Amino acid sequence: MQYKIEQIGAEFSSKAITGLENRFNKYSEQGYKFHSVFQVQKPGCLGIGSPSITYLAVYTKE
């Protein structure tokens, strides 16, 4: 099984949702199936700035 992990951000406008939908469709055409989304915290710049929250999408391919 192969995995593809992609950062998809934390805020979505209508345009961004359409872009995400297009990426999901593109990966589906490549044989990947959507698996899950999970939240992660990214450290700030050089480890001293404010951390930010983002989401990762996970796709699988057998």
Predicted model as a PDB file, atoms N, CA, C, CB and O in Angstrom, pLDDT in the B-factor column:
MODEL        1                                                                  
ATOM      1  N   MET A   1       0.838  -1.171   0.000  1.00 93.00           N  
ATOM      2  CA  MET A   1       0.000   0.000   0.000  1.00 93.00           C  
ATOM      3  C   MET A   1       0.886   1.240   0.000  1.00 93.00           C  
ATOM      4  CB  MET A   1      -0.955  -0.005   1.210  1.00 93.00           C  
ATOM      5  O   MET A   1       1.904   1.287   0.691  1.00 93.00           O  
ATOM      6  N   GLN A   2       0.493   2.233  -0.775  1.00 96.00           N  
ATOM      7  CA  GLN A   2       1.200   3.511  -0.819  1.00 96.00           C  
ATOM      8  C   GLN A   2       0.341   4.580  -0.151  1.00 96.00           C  
ATOM      9  CB  GLN A   2       1.540   3.910  -2.284  1.00 96.00           C  
ATOM     10  O   GLN A   2      -0.888   4.514  -0.172  1.00 96.00           O  
ATOM     11  N   TYR A   3       1.010   5.563   0.440  1.00 96.00           N  
ATOM     12  CA  TYR A   3       0.315   6.680   1.069  1.00 96.00           C  
ATOM     13  C   TYR A   3       0.760   7.984   0.429  1.00 96.00           C  
ATOM     14  CB  TYR A   3       0.575   6.706   2.590  1.00 96.00           C  
ATOM     15  O   TYR A   3       1.904   8.119  -0.005  1.00 96.00           O  
ATOM     16  N   LYS A   4      -0.143   8.927   0.377  1.00 95.00           N  
ATOM     17  CA  LYS A   4       0.158  10.297  -0.046  1.00 95.00           C  
ATOM     18  C   LYS A   4      -0.412  11.180   1.054  1.00 95.00           C  
ATOM     19  CB  LYS A   4      -0.459  10.651  -1.492  1.00 95.00           C  
ATOM     20  O   LYS A   4      -1.574  11.031   1.433  1.00 95.00           O  
ATOM     21  N   ILE A   5       0.406  12.103   1.572  1.00 95.00           N  
ATOM     22  CA  ILE A   5      -0.039  13.011   2.629  1.00 95.00           C  
ATOM     23  C   ILE A   5       0.153  14.429   2.128  1.00 95.00           C  
ATOM     24  CB  ILE A   5       0.742  12.771   3.970  1.00 95.00           C  
ATOM     25  O   ILE A   5       1.208  14.785   1.603  1.00 95.00           O  
ATOM     26  N   GLU A   6      -0.887  15.232   2.300  1.00 93.00           N  
ATOM     27  CA  GLU A   6      -0.885  16.590   1.762  1.00 93.00           C  
ATOM     28  C   GLU A   6      -1.401  17.573   2.811  1.00 93.00           C  
ATOM     29  CB  GLU A   6      -1.743  16.669   0.481  1.00 93.00           C  
ATOM     30  O   GLU A   6      -2.409  17.318   3.469  1.00 93.00           O  
ATOM     31  N   GLN A   7      -0.714  18.679   2.956  1.00 91.00           N  
ATOM     32  CA  GLN A   7      -1.182  19.753   3.838  1.00 91.00           C  
ATOM     33  C   GLN A   7      -2.306  20.488   3.125  1.00 91.00           C  
ATOM     34  CB  GLN A   7      -0.016  20.739   4.220  1.00 91.00           C  
ATOM     35  O   GLN A   7      -2.128  20.950   1.998  1.00 91.00           O  
ATOM     36  N   ILE A   8      -3.475  20.602   3.776  1.00 89.00           N  
ATOM     37  CA  ILE A   8      -4.607  21.254   3.128  1.00 89.00           C  
ATOM     38  C   ILE A   8      -5.033  22.537   3.829  1.00 89.00           C  
ATOM     39  CB  ILE A   8      -5.770  20.307   3.065  1.00 89.00           C  
ATOM     40  O   ILE A   8      -6.014  23.158   3.418  1.00 89.00           O  
ATOM     41  N   GLY A   9      -4.326  22.948   4.871  1.00 84.00           N  
ATOM     42  CA  GLY A   9      -4.633  24.206   5.538  1.00 84.00           C  
ATOM     43  C   GLY A   9      -5.710  24.072   6.592  1.00 84.00           C  
ATOM     44  O   GLY A   9      -6.143  22.967   6.921  1.00 84.00           O  
ATOM     45  N   ALA A  10      -6.142  25.213   7.122  1.00 80.00           N  
ATOM     46  CA  ALA A  10      -7.127  25.211   8.195  1.00 80.00           C  
ATOM     47  C   ALA A  10      -8.315  26.124   7.909  1.00 80.00           C  
ATOM     48  CB  ALA A  10      -6.474  25.622   9.484  1.00 80.00           C  
ATOM     49  O   ALA A  10      -9.350  26.002   8.564  1.00 80.00           O  
ATOM     50  N   GLU A  11      -8.190  27.028   6.953  1.00 77.00           N  
ATOM     51  CA  GLU A  11      -9.279  27.940   6.609  1.00 77.00           C  
ATOM     52  C   GLU A  11      -9.602  27.760   5.137  1.00 77.00           C  
ATOM     53  CB  GLU A  11      -8.905  29.425   6.922  1.00 77.00           C  
ATOM     54  O   GLU A  11      -8.710  27.617   4.301  1.00 77.00           O  
ATOM     55  N   PHE A  12     -10.898  27.769   4.834  1.00 79.00           N  
ATOM     56  CA  PHE A  12     -11.321  27.519   3.459  1.00 79.00           C  
ATOM     57  C   PHE A  12     -12.355  28.527   2.999  1.00 79.00           C  
ATOM     58  CB  PHE A  12     -11.877  26.116   3.325  1.00 79.00           C  
ATOM     59  O   PHE A  12     -13.390  28.709   3.640  1.00 79.00           O  
ATOM     60  N   SER A  13     -12.070  29.176   1.893  1.00 86.00           N  
ATOM     61  CA  SER A  13     -13.047  29.999   1.196  1.00 86.00           C  
ATOM     62  C   SER A  13     -13.779  29.081   0.212  1.00 86.00           C  
ATOM     63  CB  SER A  13     -12.360  31.226   0.459  1.00 86.00           C  
ATOM     64  O   SER A  13     -13.404  27.920   0.050  1.00 86.00           O  
ATOM     65  N   SER A  14     -14.794  29.586  -0.426  1.00 87.00           N  
ATOM     66  CA  SER A  14     -15.508  28.782  -1.429  1.00 87.00           C  
ATOM     67  C   SER A  14     -14.560  28.346  -2.546  1.00 87.00           C  
ATOM     68  CB  SER A  14     -16.694  29.580  -2.021  1.00 87.00           C  
ATOM     69  O   SER A  14     -14.626  27.212  -3.021  1.00 87.00           O  
ATOM     70  N   LYS A  15     -13.672  29.263  -2.962  1.00 87.00           N  
ATOM     71  CA  LYS A  15     -12.699  28.944  -4.010  1.00 87.00           C  
ATOM     72  C   LYS A  15     -11.735  27.846  -3.545  1.00 87.00           C  
ATOM     73  CB  LYS A  15     -11.912  30.208  -4.415  1.00 87.00           C  
ATOM     74  O   LYS A  15     -11.401  26.945  -4.314  1.00 87.00           O  
ATOM     75  N   ALA A  16     -11.287  27.923  -2.284  1.00 86.00           N  
ATOM     76  CA  ALA A  16     -10.360  26.917  -1.755  1.00 86.00           C  
ATOM     77  C   ALA A  16     -11.027  25.552  -1.667  1.00 86.00           C  
ATOM     78  CB  ALA A  16      -9.841  27.337  -0.373  1.00 86.00           C  
ATOM     79  O   ALA A  16     -10.377  24.535  -1.908  1.00 86.00           O  
ATOM     80  N   ILE A  17     -12.304  25.510  -1.329  1.00 89.00           N  
ATOM     81  CA  ILE A  17     -13.023  24.236  -1.261  1.00 89.00           C  
ATOM     82  C   ILE A  17     -13.098  23.610  -2.648  1.00 89.00           C  
ATOM     83  CB  ILE A  17     -14.446  24.434  -0.679  1.00 89.00           C  
ATOM     84  O   ILE A  17     -12.914  22.403  -2.800  1.00 89.00           O  
ATOM     85  N   THR A  18     -13.367  24.429  -3.654  1.00 91.00           N  
ATOM     86  CA  THR A  18     -13.395  23.919  -5.030  1.00 91.00           C  
ATOM     87  C   THR A  18     -12.019  23.388  -5.425  1.00 91.00           C  
ATOM     88  CB  THR A  18     -13.847  25.026  -6.016  1.00 91.00           C  
ATOM     89  O   THR A  18     -11.922  22.349  -6.078  1.00 91.00           O  
ATOM     90  N   GLY A  19     -10.954  24.091  -5.033  1.00 89.00           N  
ATOM     91  CA  GLY A  19      -9.595  23.624  -5.329  1.00 89.00           C  
ATOM     92  C   GLY A  19      -9.293  22.297  -4.648  1.00 89.00           C  
ATOM     93  O   GLY A  19      -8.666  21.419  -5.240  1.00 89.00           O  
ATOM     94  N   LEU A  20      -9.742  22.152  -3.398  1.00 88.00           N  
ATOM     95  CA  LEU A  20      -9.535  20.889  -2.679  1.00 88.00           C  
ATOM     96  C   LEU A  20     -10.294  19.760  -3.360  1.00 88.00           C  
ATOM     97  CB  LEU A  20      -9.981  21.018  -1.208  1.00 88.00           C  
ATOM     98  O   LEU A  20      -9.774  18.654  -3.508  1.00 88.00           O  
ATOM     99  N   GLU A  21     -11.515  20.039  -3.772  1.00 91.00           N  
ATOM    100  CA  GLU A  21     -12.306  19.040  -4.489  1.00 91.00           C  
ATOM    101  C   GLU A  21     -11.586  18.604  -5.765  1.00 91.00           C  
ATOM    102  CB  GLU A  21     -13.704  19.596  -4.827  1.00 91.00           C  
ATOM    103  O   GLU A  21     -11.548  17.414  -6.076  1.00 91.00           O  
ATOM    104  N   ASN A  22     -11.017  19.552  -6.502  1.00 93.00           N  
ATOM    105  CA  ASN A  22     -10.274  19.230  -7.726  1.00 93.00           C  
ATOM    106  C   ASN A  22      -9.058  18.356  -7.424  1.00 93.00           C  
ATOM    107  CB  ASN A  22      -9.829  20.515  -8.434  1.00 93.00           C  
ATOM    108  O   ASN A  22      -8.766  17.427  -8.177  1.00 93.00           O  
ATOM    109  N   ARG A  23      -8.344  18.644  -6.328  1.00 90.00           N  
ATOM    110  CA  ARG A  23      -7.180  17.815  -5.958  1.00 90.00           C  
ATOM    111  C   ARG A  23      -7.621  16.411  -5.581  1.00 90.00           C  
ATOM    112  CB  ARG A  23      -6.401  18.452  -4.787  1.00 90.00           C  
ATOM    113  O   ARG A  23      -6.978  15.438  -5.973  1.00 90.00           O  
ATOM    114  N   PHE A  24      -8.720  16.288  -4.818  1.00 91.00           N  
ATOM    115  CA  PHE A  24      -9.237  14.959  -4.460  1.00 91.00           C  
ATOM    116  C   PHE A  24      -9.571  14.184  -5.732  1.00 91.00           C  
ATOM    117  CB  PHE A  24     -10.497  15.077  -3.544  1.00 91.00           C  
ATOM    118  O   PHE A  24      -9.248  13.001  -5.831  1.00 91.00           O  
ATOM    119  N   ASN A  25     -10.207  14.825  -6.698  1.00 95.00           N  
ATOM    120  CA  ASN A  25     -10.559  14.154  -7.955  1.00 95.00           C  
ATOM    121  C   ASN A  25      -9.315  13.751  -8.734  1.00 95.00           C  
ATOM    122  CB  ASN A  25     -11.441  15.064  -8.818  1.00 95.00           C  
ATOM    123  O   ASN A  25      -9.268  12.661  -9.305  1.00 95.00           O  
ATOM    124  N   LYS A  26      -8.295  14.627  -8.763  1.00 94.00           N  
ATOM    125  CA  LYS A  26      -7.048  14.320  -9.468  1.00 94.00           C  
ATOM    126  C   LYS A  26      -6.380  13.083  -8.864  1.00 94.00           C  
ATOM    127  CB  LYS A  26      -6.084  15.529  -9.415  1.00 94.00           C  
ATOM    128  O   LYS A  26      -5.942  12.192  -9.593  1.00 94.00           O  
ATOM    129  N   TYR A  27      -6.304  13.030  -7.535  1.00 95.00           N  
ATOM    130  CA  TYR A  27      -5.681  11.879  -6.880  1.00 95.00           C  
ATOM    131  C   TYR A  27      -6.492  10.610  -7.111  1.00 95.00           C  
ATOM    132  CB  TYR A  27      -5.528  12.138  -5.379  1.00 95.00           C  
ATOM    133  O   TYR A  27      -5.931   9.522  -7.242  1.00 95.00           O  
ATOM    134  N   SER A  28      -7.807  10.753  -7.159  1.00 95.00           N  
ATOM    135  CA  SER A  28      -8.665   9.601  -7.430  1.00 95.00           C  
ATOM    136  C   SER A  28      -8.373   9.031  -8.820  1.00 95.00           C  
ATOM    137  CB  SER A  28     -10.153   9.996  -7.314  1.00 95.00           C  
ATOM    138  O   SER A  28      -8.325   7.814  -9.001  1.00 95.00           O  
ATOM    139  N   GLU A  29      -8.182   9.910  -9.788  1.00 96.00           N  
ATOM    140  CA  GLU A  29      -7.844   9.478 -11.146  1.00 96.00           C  
ATOM    141  C   GLU A  29      -6.494   8.767 -11.189  1.00 96.00           C  
ATOM    142  CB  GLU A  29      -7.828  10.677 -12.094  1.00 96.00           C  
ATOM    143  O   GLU A  29      -6.253   7.954 -12.080  1.00 96.00           O  
ATOM    144  N   GLN A  30      -5.609   9.068 -10.228  1.00 96.00           N  
ATOM    145  CA  GLN A  30      -4.295   8.427 -10.148  1.00 96.00           C  
ATOM    146  C   GLN A  30      -4.351   7.127  -9.347  1.00 96.00           C  
ATOM    147  CB  GLN A  30      -3.279   9.381  -9.521  1.00 96.00           C  
ATOM    148  O   GLN A  30      -3.325   6.479  -9.144  1.00 96.00           O  
ATOM    149  N   GLY A  31      -5.552   6.743  -8.888  1.00 96.00           N  
ATOM    150  CA  GLY A  31      -5.712   5.487  -8.162  1.00 96.00           C  
ATOM    151  C   GLY A  31      -5.704   5.621  -6.649  1.00 96.00           C  
ATOM    152  O   GLY A  31      -5.781   4.612  -5.949  1.00 96.00           O  
ATOM    153  N   TYR A  32      -5.612   6.849  -6.118  1.00 97.00           N  
ATOM    154  CA  TYR A  32      -5.618   7.049  -4.669  1.00 97.00           C  
ATOM    155  C   TYR A  32      -7.038   7.170  -4.149  1.00 97.00           C  
ATOM    156  CB  TYR A  32      -4.811   8.295  -4.293  1.00 97.00           C  
ATOM    157  O   TYR A  32      -7.911   7.722  -4.818  1.00 97.00           O  
ATOM    158  N   LYS A  33      -7.259   6.655  -2.961  1.00 96.00           N  
ATOM    159  CA  LYS A  33      -8.538   6.788  -2.275  1.00 96.00           C  
ATOM    160  C   LYS A  33      -8.321   7.660  -1.044  1.00 96.00           C  
ATOM    161  CB  LYS A  33      -9.128   5.389  -1.883  1.00 96.00           C  
ATOM    162  O   LYS A  33      -7.326   7.517  -0.333  1.00 96.00           O  
ATOM    163  N   PHE A  34      -9.264   8.564  -0.805  1.00 93.00           N  
ATOM    164  CA  PHE A  34      -9.186   9.400   0.373  1.00 93.00           C  
ATOM    165  C   PHE A  34      -9.293   8.511   1.606  1.00 93.00           C  
ATOM    166  CB  PHE A  34     -10.295  10.484   0.365  1.00 93.00           C  
ATOM    167  O   PHE A  34     -10.155   7.635   1.668  1.00 93.00           O  
ATOM    168  N   HIS A  35      -8.423   8.732   2.583  1.00 95.00           N  
ATOM    169  CA  HIS A  35      -8.420   7.925   3.801  1.00 95.00           C  
ATOM    170  C   HIS A  35      -8.891   8.718   5.013  1.00 95.00           C  
ATOM    171  CB  HIS A  35      -7.031   7.376   4.059  1.00 95.00           C  
ATOM    172  O   HIS A  35      -9.839   8.311   5.685  1.00 95.00           O  
ATOM    173  N   SER A  36      -8.244   9.840   5.300  1.00 95.00           N  
ATOM    174  CA  SER A  36      -8.600  10.603   6.502  1.00 95.00           C  
ATOM    175  C   SER A  36      -7.960  11.986   6.483  1.00 95.00           C  
ATOM    176  CB  SER A  36      -8.171   9.845   7.767  1.00 95.00           C  
ATOM    177  O   SER A  36      -7.120  12.292   5.637  1.00 95.00           O  
ATOM    178  N   VAL A  37      -8.382  12.811   7.439  1.00 94.00           N  
ATOM    179  CA  VAL A  37      -7.790  14.125   7.680  1.00 94.00           C  
ATOM    180  C   VAL A  37      -7.473  14.209   9.157  1.00 94.00           C  
ATOM    181  CB  VAL A  37      -8.744  15.291   7.231  1.00 94.00           C  
ATOM    182  O   VAL A  37      -8.268  13.772   9.990  1.00 94.00           O  
ATOM    183  N   PHE A  38      -6.310  14.770   9.495  1.00 93.00           N  
ATOM    184  CA  PHE A  38      -6.023  14.981  10.904  1.00 93.00           C  
ATOM    185  C   PHE A  38      -5.333  16.325  11.103  1.00 93.00           C  
ATOM    186  CB  PHE A  38      -5.153  13.840  11.458  1.00 93.00           C  
ATOM    187  O   PHE A  38      -4.701  16.866  10.196  1.00 93.00           O  
ATOM    188  N   GLN A  39      -5.475  16.835  12.302  1.00 94.00           N  
ATOM    189  CA  GLN A  39      -4.956  18.152  12.667  1.00 94.00           C  
ATOM    190  C   GLN A  39      -3.559  18.017  13.260  1.00 94.00           C  
ATOM    191  CB  GLN A  39      -5.900  18.855  13.667  1.00 94.00           C  
ATOM    192  O   GLN A  39      -3.291  17.116  14.054  1.00 94.00           O  
ATOM    193  N   VAL A  40      -2.664  18.936  12.858  1.00 92.00           N  
ATOM    194  CA  VAL A  40      -1.313  18.971  13.412  1.00 92.00           C  
ATOM    195  C   VAL A  40      -0.964  20.410  13.760  1.00 92.00           C  
ATOM    196  CB  VAL A  40      -0.277  18.373  12.412  1.00 92.00           C  
ATOM    197  O   VAL A  40      -1.563  21.352  13.240  1.00 92.00           O  
ATOM    198  N   GLN A  41      -0.001  20.563  14.634  1.00 89.00           N  
ATOM    199  CA  GLN A  41       0.496  21.884  15.001  1.00 89.00           C  
ATOM    200  C   GLN A  41       1.893  22.032  14.426  1.00 89.00           C  
ATOM    201  CB  GLN A  41       0.496  22.089  16.552  1.00 89.00           C  
ATOM    202  O   GLN A  41       2.775  21.216  14.693  1.00 89.00           O  
ATOM    203  N   LYS A  42       2.086  23.074  13.641  1.00 83.00           N  
ATOM    204  CA  LYS A  42       3.394  23.342  13.051  1.00 83.00           C  
ATOM    205  C   LYS A  42       4.126  24.344  13.935  1.00 83.00           C  
ATOM    206  CB  LYS A  42       3.257  23.878  11.589  1.00 83.00           C  
ATOM    207  O   LYS A  42       3.530  25.331  14.366  1.00 83.00           O  
ATOM    208  N   PRO A  43       5.402  24.111  14.211  1.00 81.00           N  
ATOM    209  CA  PRO A  43       6.160  25.064  15.033  1.00 81.00           C  
ATOM    210  C   PRO A  43       6.319  26.387  14.304  1.00 81.00           C  
ATOM    211  CB  PRO A  43       7.545  24.492  15.399  1.00 81.00           C  
ATOM    212  O   PRO A  43       6.232  26.451  13.078  1.00 81.00           O  
ATOM    213  N   GLY A  44       6.551  27.431  15.066  1.00 77.00           N  
ATOM    214  CA  GLY A  44       6.785  28.749  14.487  1.00 77.00           C  
ATOM    215  C   GLY A  44       8.138  28.813  13.804  1.00 77.00           C  
ATOM    216  O   GLY A  44       8.916  27.861  13.862  1.00 77.00           O  
ATOM    217  N   CYS A  45       8.409  29.909  13.171  1.00 76.00           N  
ATOM    218  CA  CYS A  45       9.670  30.130  12.463  1.00 76.00           C  
ATOM    219  C   CYS A  45      10.862  29.961  13.416  1.00 76.00           C  
ATOM    220  CB  CYS A  45       9.688  31.539  11.823  1.00 76.00           C  
ATOM    221  O   CYS A  45      10.916  30.593  14.472  1.00 76.00           O  
ATOM    222  N   LEU A  46      11.787  29.128  13.043  1.00 73.00           N  
ATOM    223  CA  LEU A  46      12.987  28.830  13.835  1.00 73.00           C  
ATOM    224  C   LEU A  46      12.656  28.282  15.223  1.00 73.00           C  
ATOM    225  CB  LEU A  46      13.835  30.081  13.976  1.00 73.00           C  
ATOM    226  O   LEU A  46      13.493  28.306  16.125  1.00 73.00           O  
ATOM    227  N   GLY A  47      11.430  27.788  15.383  1.00 67.00           N  
ATOM    228  CA  GLY A  47      11.025  27.217  16.663  1.00 67.00           C  
ATOM    229  C   GLY A  47      10.709  28.240  17.736  1.00 67.00           C  
ATOM    230  O   GLY A  47      10.441  27.869  18.879  1.00 67.00           O  
ATOM    231  N   ILE A  48      10.734  29.542  17.388  1.00 76.00           N  
ATOM    232  CA  ILE A  48      10.482  30.559  18.405  1.00 76.00           C  
ATOM    233  C   ILE A  48       9.211  31.364  18.141  1.00 76.00           C  
ATOM    234  CB  ILE A  48      11.660  31.494  18.491  1.00 76.00           C  
ATOM    235  O   ILE A  48       8.714  32.037  19.044  1.00 76.00           O  
ATOM    236  N   GLY A  49       8.684  31.307  16.933  1.00 77.00           N  
ATOM    237  CA  GLY A  49       7.456  32.025  16.608  1.00 77.00           C  
ATOM    238  C   GLY A  49       6.231  31.281  17.107  1.00 77.00           C  
ATOM    239  O   GLY A  49       6.337  30.183  17.652  1.00 77.00           O  
ATOM    240  N   SER A  50       5.088  31.876  16.920  1.00 84.00           N  
ATOM    241  CA  SER A  50       3.838  31.241  17.335  1.00 84.00           C  
ATOM    242  C   SER A  50       3.548  30.030  16.461  1.00 84.00           C  
ATOM    243  CB  SER A  50       2.668  32.242  17.268  1.00 84.00           C  
ATOM    244  O   SER A  50       3.664  30.110  15.238  1.00 84.00           O  
ATOM    245  N   PRO A  51       3.176  28.921  17.067  1.00 84.00           N  
ATOM    246  CA  PRO A  51       2.823  27.741  16.274  1.00 84.00           C  
ATOM    247  C   PRO A  51       1.487  27.967  15.561  1.00 84.00           C  
ATOM    248  CB  PRO A  51       2.750  26.477  17.174  1.00 84.00           C  
ATOM    249  O   PRO A  51       0.689  28.806  15.978  1.00 84.00           O  
ATOM    250  N   SER A  52       1.256  27.222  14.496  1.00 85.00           N  
ATOM    251  CA  SER A  52       0.001  27.325  13.766  1.00 85.00           C  
ATOM    252  C   SER A  52      -0.607  25.941  13.609  1.00 85.00           C  
ATOM    253  CB  SER A  52       0.215  27.988  12.387  1.00 85.00           C  
ATOM    254  O   SER A  52       0.090  24.927  13.653  1.00 85.00           O  
ATOM    255  N   ILE A  53      -1.909  25.921  13.428  1.00 88.00           N  
ATOM    256  CA  ILE A  53      -2.650  24.675  13.242  1.00 88.00           C  
ATOM    257  C   ILE A  53      -2.920  24.494  11.752  1.00 88.00           C  
ATOM    258  CB  ILE A  53      -3.989  24.680  14.060  1.00 88.00           C  
ATOM    259  O   ILE A  53      -3.285  25.448  11.064  1.00 88.00           O  
ATOM    260  N   THR A  54      -2.741  23.284  11.256  1.00 89.00           N  
ATOM    261  CA  THR A  54      -3.086  22.958   9.880  1.00 89.00           C  
ATOM    262  C   THR A  54      -3.660  21.552   9.858  1.00 89.00           C  
ATOM    263  CB  THR A  54      -1.847  23.077   8.936  1.00 89.00           C  
ATOM    264  O   THR A  54      -3.664  20.857  10.874  1.00 89.00           O  
ATOM    265  N   TYR A  55      -4.136  21.146   8.715  1.00 92.00           N  
ATOM    266  CA  TYR A  55      -4.711  19.815   8.553  1.00 92.00           C  
ATOM    267  C   TYR A  55      -3.976  19.081   7.447  1.00 92.00           C  
ATOM    268  CB  TYR A  55      -6.224  19.895   8.244  1.00 92.00           C  
ATOM    269  O   TYR A  55      -3.569  19.676   6.449  1.00 92.00           O  
ATOM    270  N   LEU A  56      -3.813  17.782   7.638  1.00 94.00           N  
ATOM    271  CA  LEU A  56      -3.193  16.912   6.645  1.00 94.00           C  
ATOM    272  C   LEU A  56      -4.227  15.929   6.125  1.00 94.00           C  
ATOM    273  CB  LEU A  56      -1.977  16.162   7.240  1.00 94.00           C  
ATOM    274  O   LEU A  56      -4.953  15.308   6.902  1.00 94.00           O  
ATOM    275  N   ALA A  57      -4.291  15.792   4.811  1.00 94.00           N  
ATOM    276  CA  ALA A  57      -5.163  14.797   4.194  1.00 94.00           C  
ATOM    277  C   ALA A  57      -4.316  13.583   3.839  1.00 94.00           C  
ATOM    278  CB  ALA A  57      -5.885  15.374   2.926  1.00 94.00           C  
ATOM    279  O   ALA A  57      -3.195  13.716   3.348  1.00 94.00           O  
ATOM    280  N   VAL A  58      -4.856  12.410   4.091  1.00 96.00           N  
ATOM    281  CA  VAL A  58      -4.155  11.163   3.812  1.00 96.00           C  
ATOM    282  C   VAL A  58      -4.914  10.397   2.737  1.00 96.00           C  
ATOM    283  CB  VAL A  58      -4.003  10.307   5.100  1.00 96.00           C  
ATOM    284  O   VAL A  58      -6.130  10.224   2.827  1.00 96.00           O  
ATOM    285  N   TYR A  59      -4.193   9.940   1.726  1.00 97.00           N  
ATOM    286  CA  TYR A  59      -4.755   9.144   0.642  1.00 97.00           C  
ATOM    287  C   TYR A  59      -4.003   7.818   0.602  1.00 97.00           C  
ATOM    288  CB  TYR A  59      -4.662   9.897  -0.735  1.00 97.00           C  
ATOM    289  O   TYR A  59      -2.829   7.752   0.967  1.00 97.00           O  
ATOM    290  N   THR A  60      -4.674   6.775   0.162  1.00 97.00           N  
ATOM    291  CA  THR A  60      -4.025   5.467   0.036  1.00 97.00           C  
ATOM    292  C   THR A  60      -4.205   4.921  -1.366  1.00 97.00           C  
ATOM    293  CB  THR A  60      -4.587   4.476   1.066  1.00 97.00           C  
ATOM    294  O   THR A  60      -5.156   5.259  -2.071  1.00 97.00           O  
ATOM    295  N   LYS A  61      -3.262   4.064  -1.755  1.00 96.00           N  
ATOM    296  CA  LYS A  61      -3.302   3.419  -3.063  1.00 96.00           C  
ATOM    297  C   LYS A  61      -2.784   1.997  -2.874  1.00 96.00           C  
ATOM    298  CB  LYS A  61      -2.449   4.213  -4.137  1.00 96.00           C  
ATOM    299  O   LYS A  61      -1.718   1.787  -2.295  1.00 96.00           O  
ATOM    300  N   GLU A  62      -3.526   1.050  -3.353  1.00 92.00           N  
ATOM    301  CA  GLU A  62      -3.090  -0.358  -3.191  1.00 92.00           C  
ATOM    302  C   GLU A  62      -2.433  -0.861  -4.435  1.00 92.00           C  
ATOM    303  CB  GLU A  62      -4.264  -1.264  -2.837  1.00 92.00           C  
ATOM    304  O   GLU A  62      -2.006  -2.015  -4.484  1.00 92.00           O  
TER     305      GLU A  62                                                      
ENDMDL                                                                          
END                                                                             
